[in-house]
Amino acid sequence: MEPDYFGPLWRYVRNDKITDIDYNGNQLWITDVENERYLIRSHGITEKFVEQFSHRIANEVSKPFNKKNNLLEAETDTLRISIVHESVAISGRSICIRKSMPMLRMQVKKMVEDEYVAVPVLELLTNCVAAKMNFVFCGEPGAGKTECAKFFSQFIPAGERVITIEDNPEWHYSQINPGKDCVELRINPDFDYTKAIKTCLRQNPSWIMLSEARSTEVKSLLECWSTGIRGFTTLHTDDVRKIPDRILNMMESRMDADRMENDVYSYVDVGILLRKKMSAEGKLYRYIDQVCFFVREEGRNEIHMQVVDGNLMVRELPKGLIARMKRHGISEPFDNPMIQHRLEGEEYEKE
């Protein structure tokens, strides 16, 4: 899509510091990388432009857009566009543009300075990647689950094949991690999530990145992880302790859920909750609120809470977790030279 498509919106589309562009039929609201949201009072958007823009998008994706077909969606490599017709959006035709850029928005120094995460927690989680653990990133919409997952994915060694599965391009793994082994799969009506996960097994993956666990495909994901393949996924929930129930509720039947409960605790290792919070100065910011480990030992399923409200509650870890880290050469879970070198402003290369 050319700049002409976007008219008065182009200045925001081309700005890498803008993440969301929302027009509600009258007002234009912009969200930036600092999670600041503000109103553009002189936006220059006219009824004629809205009609032209909708028509162009409809032509681009070869779909009708009218009272009967009142939702129009399109995407590019970096944009996800959604338009709702005024027949159902009584405030006026609504346009939402979400941007997902092929870059890491989060850097170690800034994460620590902004109190996104404490250093010991950051070192622990990067060591969990090195120990090849399975991660579920959860939170409400807009909490930054995918951005957090993208950050931790950079610590996967270059020679370990990563396969990403998504319907809208958000991971941008090959662009963020040039030179690393990666296969990027895209979902479509003839190639759903379940089929994609099963296809991955024939592509020699070390890691599978599922953009979001939404439905029955989570069963295939757990089965995939049970083979020794590792991975990341995101999930909508407001507490890491709800992750098992959310996963089990996605199963096709109650029988499947009963059968798979032990698998959740066996093959999901780390739960991370991202949250948005208002500071005393009135600024909205994101941070890692909770971290937990899922443990199945001696026939018991347990959730080990490690971080609550952003604070490290205990330094003691489950015995199985410590043993797993030692097998991967990690003797001190709360110490990671890569993080220390990043904090000092140096690039770290593993010998």
ZAMARGU-4260 file (C-alpha; in steps of 0.2 Angstrom, whole numbers, plus 5000, padded with zeros to 4 digits):
<rodrens>
0) 5000/5000/5000 | 5007/5017/4995 | 5007/5033/5006 | 4993/5040/4996 | 4982/5027/5003
5) 4983/5034/5020 | 4981/5052/5017 | 4981/5062/5033 | 4985/5046/5043 | 5002/5043/5034
10) 5012/5054/5046 | 5007/5042/5060 | 5009/5026/5049 | 5027/5031/5045 | 5032/5036/5062
15) 5041/5021/5071 | 5036/5028/5088 | 5018/5026/5085 | 5010/5009/5089 | 4991/5012/5087
20) 4981/5024/5076 | 4962/5025/5081 | 4949/5035/5073 | 4931/5034/5080 | 4921/5043/5067
25) 4926/5060/5074 | 4941/5060/5085 | 4959/5053/5081 | 4968/5045/5095 | 4987/5040/5094
30) 4996/5028/5105 | 5015/5028/5106 | 5029/5016/5111 | 5029/5024/5128 | 5011/5019/5130
35) 5005/5037/5130 | 4988/5040/5122 | 4984/5057/5116 | 4970/5066/5105 | 4975/5074/5089
40) 4964/5089/5088 | 4968/5095/5070 | 4969/5078/5061 | 4962/5083/5044 | 4952/5068/5042
45) 4936/5071/5031 | 4921/5060/5027 | 4927/5060/5009 | 4944/5053/5015 | 4936/5039/5026
50) 4925/5034/5011 | 4940/5033/4999 | 4951/5024/5012 | 4938/5011/5015 | 4935/5009/4997
55) 4954/5007/4993 | 4956/4994/5007 | 4941/4984/5001 | 4948/4984/4984 | 4965/4978/4990
60) 4958/4963/4999 | 4944/4960/4986 | 4930/4961/4999 | 4913/4970/5000 | 4911/4983/5013
65) 4893/4989/5017 | 4878/4987/5029 | 4878/4969/5026 | 4897/4966/5026 | 4900/4978/5040
70) 4918/4973/5045 | 4933/4976/5034 | 4950/4969/5039 | 4967/4970/5030 | 4985/4968/5034
75) 5003/4972/5027 | 5019/4966/5034 | 5018/4979/5048 | 5000/4985/5049 | 4984/4977/5054
80) 4969/4987/5048 | 4951/4986/5055 | 4936/4996/5049 | 4919/4995/5056 | 4904/5002/5046
85) 4893/5016/5052 | 4878/5005/5051 | 4884/4996/5067 | 4896/5009/5074 | 4884/5023/5078
90) 4897/5035/5083 | 4903/5035/5065 | 4914/5023/5054 | 4928/5017/5065 | 4946/5014/5059
95) 4959/5006/5069 | 4977/5003/5063 | 4989/4993/5074 | 5007/4993/5070 | 5020/4979/5073
100) 5037/4984/5068 | 5051/4971/5064 | 5062/4978/5078 | 5064/4975/5097 | 5056/4989/5106
105) 5063/4983/5123 | 5081/4985/5128 | 5089/4978/5144 | 5095/4995/5151 | 5078/5004/5148
110) 5068/4989/5155 | 5077/4990/5171 | 5077/5009/5172 | 5058/5010/5168 | 5055/4997/5182
115) 5048/4985/5169 | 5057/4971/5177 | 5070/4969/5191 | 5088/4963/5186 | 5087/4946/5196
120) 5070/4942/5188 | 5077/4946/5170 | 5092/4935/5173 | 5082/4921/5179 | 5070/4922/5164
125) 5084/4923/5151 | 5092/4908/5160 | 5075/4899/5158 | 5077/4902/5139 | 5094/4894/5140
130) 5087/4879/5149 | 5075/4877/5135 | 5059/4880/5145 | 5041/4883/5138 | 5034/4900/5141
135) 5016/4907/5141 | 5015/4926/5141 | 4998/4932/5148 | 4989/4948/5151 | 4975/4959/5145
140) 4974/4966/5127 | 4987/4979/5125 | 4998/4973/5139 | 5013/4970/5128 | 5013/4951/5128
145) 5020/4949/5110 | 5033/4962/5113 | 5039/4953/5129 | 5040/4937/5120 | 5050/4944/5106
150) 5062/4951/5118 | 5066/4934/5126 | 5066/4925/5109 | 5082/4934/5105 | 5091/4923/5118
155) 5088/4907/5108 | 5104/4901/5100 | 5106/4904/5082 | 5108/4886/5077 | 5091/4881/5085
160) 5077/4881/5072 | 5063/4892/5077 | 5046/4890/5068 | 5033/4905/5070 | 5015/4902/5068
165) 5003/4917/5066 | 4988/4924/5057 | 4995/4942/5057 | 5013/4946/5056 | 5019/4951/5073
170) 5034/4940/5078 | 5046/4946/5063 | 5058/4933/5070 | 5069/4932/5055 | 5071/4951/5053
175) 5074/4954/5072 | 5086/4939/5073 | 5096/4940/5056 | 5106/4924/5053 | 5096/4913/5064
180) 5087/4897/5058 | 5069/4901/5056 | 5053/4896/5046 | 5039/4908/5047 | 5021/4900/5044
185) 5006/4910/5040 | 4988/4904/5044 | 4974/4905/5031 | 4957/4897/5029 | 4965/4881/5022
190) 4980/4880/5034 | 4973/4882/5052 | 4983/4883/5068 | 4981/4864/5072 | 4987/4859/5054
195) 5002/4872/5056 | 5007/4864/5072 | 5007/4846/5065 | 5016/4852/5050 | 5030/4859/5061
200) 5034/4842/5067 | 5041/4838/5050 | 5051/4853/5049 | 5064/4849/5062 | 5060/4863/5074
205) 5069/4866/5091 | 5056/4879/5096 | 5038/4883/5090 | 5032/4901/5093 | 5013/4902/5092
210) 5006/4920/5091 | 4991/4916/5103 | 4983/4901/5110 | 4964/4904/5107 | 4956/4887/5105
215) 4957/4869/5102 | 4974/4870/5094 | 4982/4872/5112 | 4980/4853/5113 | 4991/4850/5098
220) 5003/4863/5105 | 5004/4853/5121 | 5007/4837/5112 | 5020/4845/5102 | 5029/4851/5118
225) 5028/4834/5125 | 5040/4828/5111 | 5054/4839/5118 | 5051/4854/5106 | 5051/4870/5116
230) 5041/4886/5113 | 5032/4902/5117 | 5014/4907/5116 | 5003/4921/5122 | 4986/4919/5131
235) 4973/4931/5137 | 4971/4930/5156 | 4974/4942/5171 | 4983/4930/5183 | 4997/4917/5179
240) 4987/4905/5191 | 4973/4905/5179 | 4984/4898/5164 | 4980/4880/5167 | 4961/4883/5168
245) 4961/4894/5153 | 4971/4880/5143 | 4959/4867/5149 | 4944/4877/5144 | 4950/4877/5126
250) 4949/4858/5125 | 4936/4851/5114 | 4928/4841/5127 | 4928/4839/5146 | 4936/4822/5143
255) 4950/4830/5134 | 4952/4843/5148 | 4953/4829/5162 | 4965/4819/5152 | 4977/4835/5148
260) 4977/4843/5165 | 4993/4834/5170 | 5001/4838/5153 | 4998/4857/5157 | 5009/4855/5173
265) 5021/4844/5164 | 5025/4854/5148 | 5021/4872/5152 | 5036/4878/5162 | 5035/4897/5165
270) 5020/4909/5166 | 5023/4927/5164 | 5009/4941/5167 | 5011/4958/5159 | 5001/4972/5166
275) 4998/4990/5163 | 4998/5002/5178 | 4996/5021/5181 | 5011/5029/5189 | 5009/5043/5203
280) 5013/5056/5189 | 4999/5049/5179 | 5009/5040/5166 | 5003/5023/5160 | 5017/5010/5159
285) 5019/4991/5157 | 5029/4979/5168 | 5031/4961/5172 | 5018/4958/5186 | 5019/4940/5190
290) 5031/4925/5186 | 5027/4907/5191 | 5033/4890/5187 | 5022/4875/5184 | 5028/4859/5192
295) 5022/4841/5192 | 5032/4831/5205 | 5027/4815/5213 | 5010/4815/5206 | 5006/4832/5212
300) 5002/4848/5201 | 5009/4864/5209 | 5011/4882/5204 | 5026/4890/5212 | 5024/4909/5213
305) 5041/4918/5210 | 5036/4936/5207 | 5021/4945/5213 | 5017/4963/5209 | 5034/4965/5201
310) 5043/4959/5216 | 5054/4944/5218 | 5045/4934/5232 | 5058/4920/5235 | 5075/4915/5228
315) 5071/4897/5231 | 5067/4887/5215 | 5058/4870/5213 | 5071/4856/5214 | 5067/4850/5196
320) 5070/4867/5189 | 5087/4869/5197 | 5092/4851/5191 | 5086/4856/5173 | 5097/4872/5174
325) 5112/4862/5179 | 5110/4851/5165 | 5112/4866/5154 | 5127/4872/5163 | 5118/4885/5173
330) 5124/4884/5191 | 5117/4901/5197 | 5099/4904/5191 | 5099/4923/5196 | 5116/4927/5187
335) 5117/4929/5168 | 5133/4937/5160 | 5123/4942/5145 | 5112/4953/5155 | 5126/4961/5165
340) 5136/4965/5149 | 5120/4973/5142 | 5118/4984/5158 | 5136/4989/5156 | 5132/4994/5138
345) 5143/4980/5130 | 5138/4967/5118 | 5141/4950/5124 | 5146/4935/5113 | 5145/4918/5120
350) 5161/4908/5117
</rodrens>
